[in-house]
Amino acid sequence: MTINRIFIAFMTVCGLAAAGVLILFPQSREFRVAPYFWVLITMAVFEGIAFSVTRGAPGTVITMESRMIGFVIAIALMFLVPYMAGLPLVPLF
């Protein structure tokens, strides 16, 4: 399994986890760090760990396409799952 597929799977889990937090704790929307940034922070942590473990060797760095796909999936899940659960949409900023 390539690092790109692992990253996309990780971002899917992060999107579902963020959605779960928003459903279980609706007051978390008013937290100092917006839910949008939760996804960006987890992306940065994953990329930092992946880079440090593989030392940036060719073929082990996450491609830009995978970053965008993972980001879009996580944000879409973070918005759609709570919306389908009956909560109003989360403001982006």
Buried (B, 14 or more C-beta within 10 A) or exposed (E): EEBBEBBBEBBBEBBBBBBBBBBEEEEBBEEEEBBBEBBBEBBEEBBEEBBEEEEEEEEEBBEEEBBEBBBEBBBEBBBEBBBEEEBEEBEEE
